[in-house]
Amino acid sequence: MEEYLGKRQKLIIEDRTRRVDKNTTYKLSPEEHRADEILRRIRKEEGETIWGKEQLHSSEQLFPGMEFLTARDTILSTKVYDMLSHMPKGGLLHLHLGLVVRIDKLLQLGLQYRAMHVRVSAPLTASTLSAVQPVFRALPEEQWTTHTSLTDPLYTPGSWVPLQAARRNFSAALGGPDGFDRWATDWMIINPSEAYGTHNSPDKIWAKFGAAAAVSAGMIFYFPLWIEYVREVFLSSVEDGISYVEPRFMFGVKYMIGADGKEDVPHRAWLRAYEQVIAEVKATVAARGHGNGNGGATRTFLGSKIIYSVMRDMSCAEMDWHLDNCLALTREFPHLIAGFDLVGHEDSLRPLVYYAAPFLRSLERQRESGRAFPFVFHAGETLGDGSAADMNLYDAILLGTKRIGHG
């Protein structure tokens, strides 16, 4: 038995020396060891008292690893989450800029602008709220309307209504302004019943995901709002203890809508504004010079870069244009462009090999120009085995991807 236990301990040590965190785990200070012990103890206690406790008054049994959206409120109430929320996190290298800010905050931002309008394609009633989605857009002043309500019986489907008026005059029978908020935000999120019920397959959840992103994009691609949105991304990240963010953002849209309501704000202007917001947030965070006010560690903001992203559904000619455009922006903003990626449902859209020729041409142009940007491809995010999406992993590696998202 002694020999067996010796072999067992040797195997455990061998395994732990291969862990990715081995260089930090074995070099903890006495204070860090104490903190580690406290966190492990609390985690064990909550594993028994929260996640392992029989739910006498609920049909939902809590357990470790359960569906996130179902468990979210419970997670937020735990001591472990509270401790982690105060800890510094370093950098966040995989996020999609248009999907970061809380939806209620995005709606608040939209309501600040008189240019922001909303319309629907069919009458809104109690029975159609979940089927009729809002469409948001900022309009030039000469196109602003005097319509006052989406729920008025005289409303003509497809007509624009000022967002502020649409919320203010939302039918009392549908909940009034609060009902408007619930209806609008429900179209921009994925709730548990959708994620684990009505849309619980890759194709269905991707369809819902795309629809939600399209609704919010109607507000996000209004340039004045986008600037404040980016600021909120940075500030909320800092509040979470994140010091550096590297989001993907959609450059497939070549122009944002400007303050005058005209769709003419080019990519260069986006990056200039992004750079300015970085500087402003750095100054804001530095001026605070303290923690988050809740006993947390001192917050810092080191900056941000952006990953130029496009949908994997365009032609090779369009991809050539975007790769050239990314190179031009990299020359002008080398400190802001972190890479290039394709986004979208890999199973239903085009595989990386479809764009191999544009990618190879771009790599050659980069070598000739002496300025390069890395590929950071999503690749292999699929349940398929040997499918075109599964094969994306091989192409990503051959094309020299710096990182692989969801592979």
C-alpha positions as CSV (number, residue, x, y, z in Angstrom):
1,M,0.0,0.0,0.0
2,E,2.9,2.3,0.8
3,E,4.3,1.8,-2.6
4,Y,1.0,2.5,-4.3
5,L,0.5,5.7,-2.3
6,G,4.0,6.8,-3.3
7,K,3.2,6.3,-7.0
8,R,-0.1,8.1,-6.6
9,Q,1.6,11.1,-5.0
10,K,4.2,11.1,-7.8
11,L,1.5,11.1,-10.5
12,I,-0.3,13.9,-8.8
13,I,2.8,16.0,-8.7
14,E,3.7,15.2,-12.3
15,D,0.3,16.3,-13.4
16,R,0.3,19.5,-11.5
17,T,3.7,20.5,-12.8
18,R,2.1,20.5,-16.3
19,R,-0.7,22.9,-15.4
20,V,-0.9,26.2,-17.2
21,D,-0.7,28.0,-13.9
22,K,2.2,26.1,-12.5
23,N,4.6,29.1,-12.6
24,T,2.3,31.1,-10.3
25,T,0.8,28.3,-8.2
26,Y,4.1,27.2,-6.8
27,K,5.5,30.7,-6.2
28,L,2.7,32.1,-4.0
29,S,3.7,34.3,-1.1
30,P,2.5,33.4,2.4
31,E,-0.2,36.1,2.1
32,E,-1.3,34.7,-1.3
33,H,-1.4,31.2,0.0
34,R,-3.7,32.4,2.8
35,A,-6.0,34.2,0.3
36,D,-6.1,31.0,-1.8
37,E,-7.1,28.9,1.2
38,I,-9.8,31.4,2.2
39,L,-11.3,31.4,-1.3
40,R,-11.2,27.6,-1.6
41,R,-12.9,27.2,1.8
42,I,-15.7,29.6,0.9
43,R,-16.1,27.9,-2.5
44,K,-16.4,24.6,-0.8
45,E,-18.9,25.9,1.7
46,E,-21.1,27.4,-1.0
47,G,-20.8,24.3,-3.0
48,E,-22.6,22.5,-0.2
49,T,-24.9,25.3,1.1
50,I,-26.0,26.7,-2.3
51,W,-25.1,24.5,-5.2
52,G,-25.6,21.2,-3.3
53,K,-28.6,22.1,-1.2
54,E,-32.0,20.6,-2.0
55,Q,-34.4,23.2,-3.2
56,L,-37.6,22.6,-1.2
57,H,-39.6,25.4,-2.6
58,S,-38.5,25.4,-6.2
59,S,-38.7,23.0,-9.2
60,E,-35.2,24.1,-10.2
61,Q,-32.4,22.2,-8.5
62,L,-29.2,24.2,-8.3
63,F,-25.9,22.5,-9.1
64,P,-22.4,23.4,-10.2
65,G,-22.1,23.8,-14.0
66,M,-25.8,24.3,-14.5
67,E,-27.1,26.7,-17.3
68,F,-25.6,30.1,-16.7
69,L,-28.7,32.2,-17.5
70,T,-30.8,30.1,-15.1
71,A,-28.2,30.4,-12.4
72,R,-27.1,34.0,-13.0
73,D,-29.0,35.6,-10.1
74,T,-27.8,33.0,-7.7
75,I,-24.2,33.4,-8.9
76,L,-24.4,37.2,-8.3
77,S,-25.5,36.6,-4.7
78,T,-22.5,34.4,-3.7
79,K,-19.5,35.3,-1.7
80,V,-17.2,33.8,-4.3
81,Y,-18.6,36.1,-7.0
82,D,-18.3,39.1,-4.6
83,M,-14.7,38.3,-4.0
84,L,-13.9,37.8,-7.6
85,S,-15.7,41.0,-8.7
86,H,-13.2,43.0,-6.6
87,M,-10.1,41.3,-8.0
88,P,-8.0,42.7,-10.9
89,K,-8.5,40.7,-14.1
90,G,-5.8,41.9,-16.5
91,G,-6.8,41.9,-20.1
92,L,-10.0,40.8,-21.9
93,L,-9.0,39.6,-25.4
94,H,-12.3,38.1,-26.7
95,L,-15.4,40.2,-26.7
96,H,-17.6,41.7,-29.4
97,L,-17.9,45.4,-29.0
98,G,-21.6,45.6,-30.0
99,L,-22.6,43.0,-27.4
100,V,-20.9,44.3,-24.3
101,V,-22.9,47.2,-22.7
102,R,-26.0,46.3,-20.7
103,I,-29.1,46.6,-22.9
104,D,-30.9,48.8,-20.4
105,K,-27.9,51.2,-20.5
106,L,-27.9,51.1,-24.3
107,L,-31.6,52.1,-24.4
108,Q,-30.8,54.9,-21.9
109,L,-28.2,56.2,-24.3
110,G,-30.6,56.0,-27.3
111,L,-33.2,58.0,-25.4
112,Q,-30.7,60.9,-25.0
113,Y,-30.9,61.7,-28.7
114,R,-33.8,63.4,-30.4
115,A,-32.6,62.0,-33.8
116,M,-33.2,58.4,-32.6
117,H,-36.4,56.9,-34.0
118,V,-38.2,53.6,-33.9
119,R,-40.7,51.8,-36.1
120,V,-42.5,48.4,-36.3
121,S,-43.8,46.4,-39.2
122,A,-47.2,45.4,-37.7
123,P,-49.6,46.6,-35.0
124,L,-48.4,46.2,-31.4
125,T,-50.8,44.3,-29.1
126,A,-50.5,42.1,-26.1
127,S,-50.5,39.1,-28.4
128,T,-47.9,40.5,-30.9
129,L,-45.3,42.0,-28.6
130,S,-43.1,38.9,-28.8
131,A,-43.4,38.7,-32.6
132,V,-43.1,42.3,-33.7
133,Q,-39.5,43.6,-33.3
134,P,-38.4,47.2,-33.1
135,V,-36.2,48.9,-35.7
136,F,-34.1,51.8,-34.5
137,R,-32.4,54.4,-36.6
138,A,-31.2,58.0,-36.2
139,L,-32.7,60.3,-38.9
140,P,-31.7,63.6,-40.4
141,E,-33.6,66.5,-38.8
142,E,-35.6,67.1,-42.0
143,Q,-37.0,63.5,-41.7
144,W,-38.0,63.7,-38.0
145,T,-41.6,62.9,-37.6
146,T,-44.4,64.2,-35.4
147,H,-45.9,60.7,-34.8
148,T,-46.4,60.2,-31.1
149,S,-47.0,56.5,-30.5
150,L,-46.3,53.0,-31.8
151,T,-49.4,51.7,-30.1
152,D,-51.9,54.2,-31.3
153,P,-54.7,52.5,-33.3
154,L,-54.0,55.0,-36.1
155,Y,-50.3,54.2,-36.3
156,T,-49.2,53.2,-39.8
157,P,-46.8,50.2,-39.7
158,G,-43.4,51.2,-41.0
159,S,-43.7,54.8,-39.9
160,W,-40.9,56.3,-37.8
161,V,-41.7,57.6,-34.3
162,P,-39.3,59.6,-32.2
163,L,-37.9,57.1,-29.6
164,Q,-38.6,59.4,-26.7
165,A,-42.3,59.8,-27.7
166,A,-42.6,56.1,-28.5
167,R,-41.6,55.2,-24.9
168,R,-43.5,58.0,-23.3
169,N,-46.8,57.2,-25.0
170,F,-46.5,53.4,-25.0
171,S,-50.0,52.0,-24.3
172,A,-50.8,51.7,-20.6
173,A,-52.4,48.4,-21.4
174,L,-49.0,47.1,-22.5
175,G,-47.2,48.5,-19.4
176,G,-46.6,52.2,-20.4
177,P,-43.0,53.4,-20.5
178,D,-41.8,50.4,-18.4
179,G,-43.6,48.1,-20.8
180,F,-41.8,49.7,-23.7
181,D,-38.5,49.1,-21.9
182,R,-39.3,45.5,-21.4
183,W,-40.5,45.0,-25.0
184,A,-37.5,46.8,-26.5
185,T,-34.8,45.1,-24.3
186,D,-36.4,41.6,-24.7
187,W,-35.6,41.9,-28.4
188,M,-31.9,42.6,-27.7
189,I,-31.2,39.7,-25.3
190,I,-31.4,35.9,-25.1
191,N,-33.5,34.8,-22.1
192,P,-33.3,31.4,-20.4
193,S,-36.5,30.1,-22.0
194,E,-35.1,30.8,-25.4
195,A,-31.6,29.6,-24.7
196,Y,-32.7,26.3,-23.1
197,G,-36.1,25.8,-24.6
198,T,-37.4,27.4,-27.9
199,H,-33.9,28.0,-29.4
200,N,-31.9,25.1,-27.9
201,S,-30.0,24.1,-31.0
202,P,-27.0,25.8,-32.8
203,D,-29.0,27.0,-35.8
204,K,-31.9,28.4,-33.7
205,I,-29.7,30.1,-31.1
206,W,-27.5,31.7,-33.8
207,A,-30.7,33.0,-35.6
208,K,-31.8,34.5,-32.3
209,F,-28.3,35.9,-31.6
210,G,-28.2,37.5,-35.0
211,A,-31.6,39.1,-34.7
212,A,-30.8,40.5,-31.2
213,A,-27.5,42.0,-32.5
214,A,-29.3,43.5,-35.5
215,V,-31.8,45.3,-33.3
216,S,-29.2,46.9,-31.1
217,A,-27.0,47.8,-34.1
218,G,-29.7,50.3,-35.1
219,M,-28.7,52.4,-32.1
220,I,-25.0,51.5,-31.8
221,F,-24.1,52.7,-35.4
222,Y,-25.2,56.2,-34.6
223,F,-21.8,57.9,-34.2
224,P,-22.6,60.2,-31.3
225,L,-24.1,57.3,-29.4
226,W,-21.3,55.0,-30.4
227,I,-18.8,57.3,-28.8
228,E,-20.6,57.1,-25.5
229,Y,-21.1,53.4,-25.9
230,V,-17.4,52.9,-26.2
231,R,-16.8,55.0,-23.2
232,E,-19.3,52.8,-21.2
233,V,-17.5,49.7,-22.5
234,F,-14.2,51.0,-21.0
235,L,-15.6,52.3,-17.8
236,S,-17.7,49.2,-17.0
237,S,-14.6,47.0,-17.8
238,V,-12.5,49.0,-15.4
239,E,-15.3,48.7,-12.8
240,D,-15.0,44.9,-13.2
241,G,-11.2,45.1,-12.6
242,I,-10.2,44.7,-16.3
243,S,-7.3,46.9,-17.4
244,Y,-7.1,46.3,-21.1
245,V,-9.8,45.3,-23.7
246,E,-9.4,44.1,-27.2
247,P,-12.9,43.9,-28.8
248,R,-13.9,42.8,-32.2
249,F,-16.0,45.4,-34.1
250,M,-17.9,45.1,-37.3
251,F,-16.3,47.0,-40.2
252,G,-18.6,45.5,-42.8
253,V,-20.7,48.6,-42.5
254,K,-18.5,51.2,-44.2
255,Y,-20.2,54.3,-42.7
256,M,-21.9,55.2,-39.5
257,I,-24.7,57.7,-39.2
258,G,-23.3,61.0,-38.1
259,A,-24.8,63.7,-35.8
260,D,-26.6,65.2,-38.7
261,G,-28.3,61.9,-39.5
262,K,-26.4,61.3,-42.7
263,E,-24.7,58.0,-43.2
264,D,-21.2,59.3,-44.0
265,V,-18.9,58.7,-41.0
266,P,-16.0,56.6,-42.4
267,H,-13.8,54.0,-40.6
268,R,-11.0,56.5,-40.0
269,A,-13.3,58.7,-38.0
270,W,-14.3,55.7,-35.9
271,L,-10.7,55.0,-35.0
272,R,-9.9,58.7,-34.3
273,A,-12.9,58.8,-31.9
274,Y,-11.9,55.5,-30.3
275,E,-8.4,56.8,-29.7
276,Q,-9.8,60.0,-28.1
277,V,-12.1,58.0,-25.8
278,I,-9.2,55.8,-24.7
279,A,-7.3,58.9,-23.7
280,E,-10.3,60.4,-21.9
281,V,-11.0,57.2,-19.9
282,K,-7.3,56.8,-19.0
283,A,-7.4,60.3,-17.6
284,T,-10.7,59.7,-15.7
285,V,-9.5,56.5,-14.1
286,A,-6.1,58.0,-13.2
287,A,-7.8,61.0,-11.6
288,R,-9.8,58.7,-9.4
289,G,-6.7,57.2,-8.0
290,H,-8.5,54.6,-5.8
291,G,-10.5,51.5,-5.9
292,N,-14.1,51.0,-7.0
293,G,-15.5,52.2,-3.7
294,N,-16.5,48.7,-2.6
295,G,-13.3,47.6,-1.0
296,G,-11.9,46.5,-4.3
297,A,-8.4,46.8,-5.7
298,T,-7.2,50.0,-7.3
299,R,-8.5,50.3,-10.8
300,T,-6.3,50.9,-13.8
301,F,-6.9,51.3,-17.5
302,L,-4.0,50.5,-19.8
303,G,-5.8,51.1,-23.0
304,S,-7.4,49.2,-25.9
305,K,-6.9,47.9,-29.4
306,I,-9.6,46.8,-31.8
307,I,-9.9,43.7,-34.0
308,Y,-11.2,44.6,-37.5
309,S,-14.1,42.1,-38.1
310,V,-16.4,41.3,-41.0
311,M,-19.1,38.7,-41.6
312,R,-18.1,35.5,-43.3
313,D,-20.8,35.9,-45.9
314,M,-19.3,38.4,-48.4
315,S,-17.7,37.9,-51.8
316,C,-14.0,37.4,-52.3
317,A,-13.9,40.9,-54.0
318,E,-15.4,42.4,-50.9
319,M,-13.0,40.6,-48.7
320,D,-10.1,41.9,-50.8
321,W,-11.4,45.4,-50.2
322,H,-11.7,45.0,-46.4
323,L,-8.2,43.4,-46.1
324,D,-6.7,46.4,-48.0
325,N,-8.7,48.8,-45.9
326,C,-7.5,47.1,-42.7
327,L,-3.9,47.4,-43.9
328,A,-4.4,51.1,-44.7
329,L,-5.9,51.7,-41.2
330,T,-3.1,49.7,-39.7
331,R,-0.6,52.0,-41.4
332,E,-2.4,55.1,-39.9
333,F,-3.3,53.6,-36.6
334,P,-0.7,50.9,-35.8
335,H,-1.4,51.3,-32.1
336,L,-5.1,50.6,-32.5
337,I,-5.5,47.7,-34.9
338,A,-4.9,44.4,-33.1
339,G,-5.9,42.0,-36.0
340,F,-8.4,40.8,-38.5
341,D,-11.2,38.3,-38.0
342,L,-14.3,36.8,-39.6
343,V,-17.5,36.4,-37.5
344,G,-20.8,34.7,-37.9
345,H,-22.2,31.2,-37.8
346,E,-19.5,28.9,-39.2
347,D,-21.9,26.1,-40.0
348,S,-24.1,28.1,-42.3
349,L,-21.7,30.7,-43.7
350,R,-18.6,30.5,-45.8
351,P,-15.5,28.6,-44.5
352,L,-12.0,30.2,-44.4
353,V,-10.8,28.2,-47.4
354,Y,-13.3,30.1,-49.5
355,Y,-11.3,33.3,-48.8
356,A,-7.9,31.7,-49.0
357,A,-6.9,33.6,-52.2
358,P,-7.8,37.1,-50.7
359,F,-6.0,36.1,-47.4
360,L,-2.8,35.1,-49.3
361,R,-2.9,38.2,-51.4
362,S,-3.2,40.3,-48.3
363,L,-0.3,38.5,-46.6
364,E,1.9,39.3,-49.7
365,R,0.8,43.0,-49.7
366,Q,1.7,43.2,-46.0
367,R,5.1,41.8,-46.6
368,E,5.6,44.3,-49.5
369,S,4.5,47.3,-47.4
370,G,6.5,46.4,-44.3
371,R,3.3,46.8,-42.2
372,A,1.4,43.8,-41.0
373,F,-1.7,42.9,-38.9
374,P,-2.3,39.4,-37.5
375,F,-5.2,37.2,-38.3
376,V,-7.1,36.2,-35.1
377,F,-9.7,33.9,-36.6
378,H,-12.8,32.3,-35.1
379,A,-12.3,28.7,-36.3
380,G,-13.9,25.4,-35.5
381,E,-16.9,26.6,-33.5
382,T,-19.0,23.7,-34.5
383,L,-20.3,20.3,-33.4
384,G,-19.4,18.9,-36.8
385,D,-16.6,16.4,-37.3
386,G,-15.0,16.8,-40.6
387,S,-17.4,19.5,-41.8
388,A,-16.4,22.6,-43.6
389,A,-16.6,24.6,-40.3
390,D,-14.5,21.9,-38.6
391,M,-11.9,22.3,-41.3
392,N,-11.6,26.0,-40.5
393,L,-9.1,25.0,-37.8
394,Y,-6.6,23.8,-40.4
395,D,-6.9,26.9,-42.6
396,A,-6.6,29.2,-39.6
397,I,-3.3,27.5,-38.7
398,L,-1.9,27.5,-42.3
399,L,-2.8,31.2,-42.6
400,G,-0.8,32.0,-39.5
401,T,-3.6,33.0,-37.1
402,K,-2.2,34.4,-33.9
403,R,-5.2,33.1,-31.8
404,I,-8.2,30.9,-32.4
405,G,-11.6,31.9,-31.2
406,H,-13.9,29.1,-29.9
407,G,-11.8,26.5,-31.7
